[in-house]
Amino acid sequence: MSATVNVTSSPSITIADVTSAEGNSGLMTFAFVVSLSAPSALPVTVQYYTANGTASSANDYVAATGTLTIPAGQSSGVVNVSVRGDATSERNETFVVNLSTPTNAALPGGTKGTGMIVTDDGAELSWNSLLSTLPAAVGPGGTFQATRDFLVSGAAAAQNFALQYRLSQNSVWGDADDIVLTSSPVDTVTLAADKTVGSHAATLTLTIPSNSLPKDVAQASYSYLLGKVDSGGVVPENDLNNVIVVAAPTTLRNPDISWTGLFTSPASIDPLGKLTVTRSFQVSTQPVTPNFVLDYRLSLDNVFGNADDIVLGTETISSAADKSVSIKSKTLTFTIHAATAPNNYVVLAKADSTGTVNESSEANNVISSASALAVVQPDVSWSALGVTPAAVDAGGKLAFSRSYQIAN
């Protein structure tokens, strides 16, 4: 004779979080729902106890401990915790309800519910709107206009506070993809009139940092403009509506600096001679924001930066016109260093030699001159030296005739 035994697994226990306002007086009940993954054929019990987070059982809520019983066939029960109401201006606070020692059910480790006590006293900060002229494509260092409008409700804010703005790929404030923008004027609220109950609008210029994209990265796409009121967290309020997310798709593009020509004359020159260099470079994709340096050198091995280099000089590109998207040409004069050894050289030039510009490509920053440059030492020699007359008395006059030549 055989018997069939049905084995059923125990249900698992979870507890939900609770978020609610505290009220200004008396007690407010936070009801934490404890659920089973499936009803049990047996009564389920679980012990519970509260613990402080940023909220204190001495001032903010009433500590609770006990055993919750969920009758057989039911799938949930409730743990009630009393929260003390007050009229104190403060930040949101939290406490937890921990569960332990279950019977007839499984309890995953660390199972707890979080209670968030939302302050409803004092000033509350939130957004009405954030509008911008962010273009579809922009470079690091680019600027655009934004008009922000935030709301103070409940009571006037007692503290000075700041607003901050960011570009984001995923709409989550504070993630690693954020690009922090600078605003002009700095958006810090200090005037009492701007902290009163009501709406407060202003127009700002927002600037994208010049190093917001790494070197050798052509572009990156961003989808959102974010704003946060009280970004430093100095106003004791509930913080629930401090961030605004605005769809503002844009492509952030690094500029690129490349050479289009480098010509020198004469073809042969001696130390301390004057070398004429005609150069042309191109800025493409986006204008360049920071100033940058062009570095000119003589080289034997045609490799910029090696020990054989002889520095001719540098040129700083600082005007907005020269940093705009276009080709720029100029003729320069350099003096060959007196100690330059005779040899055949090439002239090298490197754009952004100090590395201040984050470019989409660093591979095209060096150019060689179109022709070689021979540096030679001049040679001075005599051709003839004559004297007349053949004989002269003391105090007489001699006439010399001479001729010499300079070679090389």
C-alpha positions in Angstrom: 0.0 0.0 0.0 1.4 3.4 -0.9 0.5 7.0 0.1 1.0 10.2 -1.8 2.4 13.2 0.1 2.0 16.7 -1.4 4.8 19.0 -0.4 4.2 22.7 -0.9 6.9 25.4 -0.5 6.4 28.1 2.0 5.3 31.5 0.7 7.8 34.3 0.9 7.2 37.5 2.9 7.7 41.1 1.7 6.9 44.5 3.2 6.0 47.7 1.3 7.4 51.2 1.9 5.2 54.1 3.1 5.6 57.8 2.2 3.2 60.3 3.8 3.0 63.8 5.3 3.5 64.0 9.0 0.7 66.6 9.8 1.1 69.6 12.1 0.0 67.9 15.3 -1.2 64.7 16.9 -0.4 61.2 15.5 -0.5 60.0 11.9 -0.6 56.3 11.2 1.8 54.8 8.7 0.4 51.4 7.6 3.1 49.0 6.4 1.5 46.2 4.3 3.2 42.8 4.8 2.4 40.5 1.9 2.8 36.8 1.2 3.7 35.5 -2.3 0.7 33.1 -1.9 -1.8 32.4 0.8 -0.7 29.8 3.3 -2.7 26.8 4.6 -1.3 27.6 8.0 -1.1 30.8 10.0 2.0 32.8 9.3 3.7 34.9 12.0 6.6 37.3 11.7 8.2 39.6 14.3 8.7 43.3 13.6 10.6 46.2 15.2 11.3 49.8 14.2 14.7 51.4 13.9 15.8 55.0 13.4 17.0 56.3 10.1 17.2 60.1 9.9 14.0 60.1 11.9 14.2 59.6 15.7 11.7 57.6 17.8 12.2 60.2 20.5 10.7 63.0 18.4 9.4 61.9 15.1 7.6 58.6 15.5 6.6 56.0 18.2 8.8 53.0 18.4 6.9 49.8 17.7 7.7 46.1 18.2 5.6 42.9 18.2 4.4 39.9 16.2 2.2 40.1 13.1 -0.1 37.1 12.4 -1.5 36.5 8.9 -4.4 34.0 9.3 -4.4 30.8 7.2 -5.8 31.5 3.7 -5.0 35.2 3.8 -2.2 36.9 1.9 -1.4 40.1 3.8 -1.4 41.9 7.1 -0.5 45.4 8.4 2.0 46.8 10.8 0.9 50.2 12.0 3.4 52.8 13.2 2.4 56.2 14.7 4.2 59.3 13.4 4.2 62.5 15.4 3.0 65.6 13.6 4.7 69.0 14.2 5.0 72.5 12.8 8.7 72.5 12.6 10.4 73.4 9.3 12.7 70.4 8.6 13.8 68.0 5.8 12.1 64.7 5.0 13.1 61.9 7.5 13.0 58.2 7.4 12.7 55.2 9.7 12.5 51.4 9.0 10.4 48.5 10.0 12.5 45.3 10.2 11.1 41.8 10.0 12.5 38.7 11.6 11.8 35.1 12.8 9.0 34.0 10.5 6.9 30.8 11.0 5.3 28.9 8.0 6.9 31.3 5.5 10.2 32.3 4.1 11.8 35.7 4.9 14.6 36.9 2.5 17.5 38.4 4.4 17.4 42.1 5.1 13.6 42.4 4.5 12.5 45.8 5.8 10.1 48.6 4.9 11.1 52.2 4.9 8.8 55.0 6.2 9.4 58.4 4.7 8.0 61.3 6.8 7.4 64.1 4.3 7.6 67.5 5.9 4.7 69.8 5.3 5.9 72.8 7.2 7.8 75.9 6.1 8.8 76.7 2.5 8.4 74.2 -0.3 10.3 74.7 -3.6 9.2 73.4 -6.9 9.2 74.2 -10.7 6.8 75.9 -12.9 8.8 75.6 -16.1 12.3 75.6 -17.7 12.6 76.8 -21.3 15.7 77.0 -23.4 17.2 77.8 -26.8 19.6 74.7 -26.7 20.5 74.1 -30.4 20.3 70.7 -32.1 24.2 70.6 -32.2 26.6 72.5 -30.0 30.2 72.4 -29.1 31.9 72.4 -25.7 32.2 76.0 -24.6 28.9 76.8 -26.4 26.2 78.9 -24.8 22.4 79.1 -24.9 19.6 81.0 -23.2 17.3 79.5 -20.6 14.3 81.0 -18.8 13.5 79.3 -15.5 10.4 79.8 -13.3 10.3 78.2 -9.9 7.7 78.3 -7.2 7.9 79.0 -3.5 4.8 77.8 -1.6 3.8 77.3 2.1 6.0 80.0 3.5 8.9 82.2 2.4 12.3 80.5 2.3 14.5 81.7 5.1 17.8 80.5 3.6 19.7 81.6 0.5 19.7 78.8 -2.1 21.1 77.9 -5.5 19.7 76.5 -8.7 21.8 74.3 -11.0 21.4 73.1 -14.5 22.7 70.0 -16.3 22.6 68.1 -19.6 21.7 64.4 -19.2 21.4 61.4 -21.3 19.0 59.5 -19.1 17.0 62.2 -17.2 18.3 61.1 -13.8 19.9 63.9 -11.8 23.3 63.1 -10.4 24.2 60.2 -12.7 27.7 59.9 -14.2 26.5 61.1 -17.6 25.5 64.5 -16.3 27.3 67.6 -17.7 27.1 70.4 -15.2 26.4 73.8 -16.9 27.5 77.2 -15.6 25.0 80.0 -15.5 25.5 83.7 -16.0 24.5 85.4 -13.8 25.2 82.7 -11.2 21.7 81.5 -10.2 21.9 82.0 -6.4 18.8 83.3 -4.7 19.7 85.8 -2.1 17.2 88.6 -2.3 14.2 88.4 0.1 11.8 89.3 -2.7 12.9 86.2 -4.6 12.3 83.9 -1.6 8.7 85.0 -1.0 5.7 82.8 -1.7 5.0 82.9 -5.4 6.6 82.3 -8.8 10.0 83.7 -9.6 11.3 83.8 -13.3 14.6 84.8 -14.7 16.5 84.4 -18.0 20.1 83.1 -17.9 22.9 82.2 -20.2 24.1 78.6 -19.7 27.5 77.5 -20.8 28.7 74.0 -21.6 32.2 73.3 -20.2 35.0 73.3 -22.8 36.2 69.9 -21.6 32.8 68.2 -21.4 33.8 65.6 -24.1 37.1 63.7 -23.8 39.8 64.0 -26.4 39.5 61.9 -29.6 35.7 61.7 -29.1 33.8 63.2 -32.1 30.3 63.6 -30.5 27.8 62.4 -27.9 24.0 62.7 -27.8 22.1 64.2 -24.9 18.3 64.1 -24.5 17.4 66.2 -21.5 18.0 69.6 -19.8 17.7 69.2 -16.1 17.2 71.9 -13.4 17.4 71.6 -9.7 16.2 74.2 -7.2 18.0 74.3 -3.9 20.8 72.2 -5.4 22.9 72.5 -2.2 20.1 71.2 0.0 20.1 74.1 2.4 16.3 74.7 2.6 14.5 72.3 5.0 11.7 71.1 2.7 10.5 67.9 1.2 12.7 67.9 -1.9 10.2 65.9 -3.8 9.7 68.4 -6.6 13.2 70.0 -6.7 14.2 68.6 -10.1 12.7 69.4 -13.5 13.3 67.3 -16.6 12.9 68.9 -20.0 13.2 67.1 -23.3 16.0 68.9 -25.1 17.8 66.6 -27.6 21.2 67.9 -28.7 24.4 66.5 -30.1 27.5 67.7 -28.4 30.4 67.8 -30.9 34.1 68.3 -30.3 35.9 70.7 -32.6 38.9 69.6 -34.8 42.0 71.5 -35.7 43.9 70.3 -38.8 46.6 71.7 -41.2 45.9 72.6 -44.8 49.4 73.9 -45.7 52.9 74.8 -44.5 55.4 76.5 -46.9 58.9 78.0 -46.2 61.4 80.2 -47.9 64.3 80.5 -48.8 65.4 76.9 -49.5 68.8 77.6 -48.0 69.6 79.7 -45.0 72.4 80.4 -42.5 72.2 80.6 -38.7 70.6 84.0 -37.6 68.9 84.2 -41.0 65.3 85.0 -41.4 62.9 82.2 -42.4 59.5 83.0 -43.9 56.8 80.5 -43.0 53.3 80.6 -44.6 50.8 78.4 -42.7 47.1 77.6 -43.0 45.0 75.6 -40.6 41.4 74.7 -40.4 38.9 74.6 -37.5 36.0 72.2 -38.4 32.8 70.9 -36.8 32.5 73.5 -34.0 34.3 76.7 -33.0 37.1 76.3 -30.5 36.5 78.0 -27.2 39.9 78.1 -25.3 43.0 79.8 -26.8 45.5 77.4 -28.3 49.2 77.4 -29.4 50.8 76.6 -32.7 54.4 75.4 -32.2 57.0 75.6 -35.0 60.3 73.6 -35.1 63.2 72.3 -37.2 63.6 68.6 -37.3 66.0 66.1 -38.7 63.9 63.0 -38.3 60.5 64.5 -39.1 59.1 63.5 -35.7 57.7 66.3 -33.6 59.0 66.3 -30.0 62.1 64.3 -30.4 65.5 65.4 -29.0 66.7 66.7 -32.3 64.0 69.4 -32.5 65.1 73.0 -32.7 62.4 75.4 -31.6 61.7 78.2 -34.0 58.8 79.8 -32.1 55.2 79.6 -31.1 52.0 81.4 -32.0 48.9 81.8 -29.7 45.5 81.7 -31.4 43.2 83.8 -29.3 40.8 85.8 -31.5 37.2 84.5 -32.0 37.6 84.8 -35.7 40.7 82.6 -35.8 38.9 80.0 -33.6 35.7 79.9 -35.8 34.9 77.2 -38.3 37.0 78.2 -41.3 40.5 78.1 -42.8 43.0 80.6 -41.5 46.3 81.6 -43.3 49.2 83.7 -42.2 52.8 84.5 -43.0 55.3 84.5 -40.1 59.1 85.2 -39.9 61.4 83.3 -37.6 65.1 83.7 -36.9 67.3 80.6 -37.2 69.0 80.0 -33.9 72.7 80.9 -34.0 73.8 77.4 -32.7 71.9 75.5 -35.4 74.2 73.0 -37.0 74.5 72.9 -40.8 72.2 70.1 -42.1 69.0 69.4 -44.1 65.9 70.0 -42.0 62.2 69.9 -42.3 60.0 72.5 -40.6 57.3 70.9 -38.4 54.2 72.6 -36.9 51.9 71.3 -34.2 48.5 72.7 -33.5 47.3 72.9 -29.9 50.8 71.9 -28.7 49.9 72.4 -25.1 46.8 70.2 -25.3 44.2 72.7 -24.1 41.5 71.8 -26.7 39.6 68.5 -26.5 39.5 67.7 -30.2 37.6 65.0 -32.1 40.9 63.8 -33.5 44.5 64.5 -32.2 46.0 62.5 -35.2 46.1 65.5 -37.6 47.8 68.1 -35.4 51.3 67.9 -36.9 52.3 68.9 -40.4 55.7 68.9 -42.2 56.8 71.7 -44.6 56.3 71.1 -48.3 60.1 71.4 -49.0 63.3 70.7 -47.0 65.4 73.5 -45.6 69.2 73.5 -45.8 70.9 75.3 -43.0 74.5 76.2 -44.1 77.4 78.0 -42.5 78.6 80.9 -44.6 82.3 81.0 -45.6 84.2 84.2 -46.1 87.5 84.1 -48.1 89.9 86.5 -49.8 90.1 86.8 -53.5 92.9 89.5 -53.7 94.7 92.2 -51.8 96.7 94.9 -53.6 98.8 97.8 -52.3 100.2 100.9 -54.1 102.7 102.5 -54.5 105.4 99.9 -54.4 107.6 102.3 -52.4 106.6 105.1 -50.0 108.5 107.3 -47.5 107.7 107.7 -43.9 104.4 109.5 -43.5 103.4 108.6 -47.0 100.0 107.2 -48.0 99.4 103.6 -49.0 96.3 102.6 -51.0 94.9 99.1 -50.5 92.5 97.3 -52.8 90.9 94.1 -51.6 88.3 91.6 -52.7 86.6 88.9 -50.7 83.8 86.4 -51.3 81.1 84.9 -49.2 80.2 81.3 -50.1 77.1 79.3 -49.1 
